[in-house]
Amino acid sequence: MKKRMVLFIESLLLIFAVIILIFAITTLLIGKEAKNFPNLFMSGNDGISLKTFFQLFAFSFLISLLRFVFFTDVFLKKTGLVLRYVLFFVLTIAVFVIIALIFHWIPARPFIWLLVLISYSVSTVISILLTIFFTKKEDEKLNNALTEMKNRIEE
């Protein structure tokens, strides 16, 4: 239980750090136009307000919770990896939309919503692909080490 809690907190902090970094870069790129998103970029390109900071933390917490549900064997023991990723992706977008609606992060203009959802979806897919890549690399490394150990024992 303690190990799972530590892993959850590590995941939460990592996700939060990445979200803050993406948010900061986006703020710099948008510049003074950031003030057109008043509830998300309250300070324009001058920084992150405490209100936004805690909203992003709540969002990070929910994403970490989803990650815990779908990528540990606590809840879904016999679910395939592809189904886990699909469910995670769909629910992550749903959480993003709900949080964005609750905190009024995005103006009520369909084109802006479309752009934001596309960029969020692309970043989510990239992170999933990176996770799959590193998981396969780690599995390969562990399998090679296991094979080496078996060969040593047989000799």
Disulfide bonds with the S-S distance in Angstrom:
none
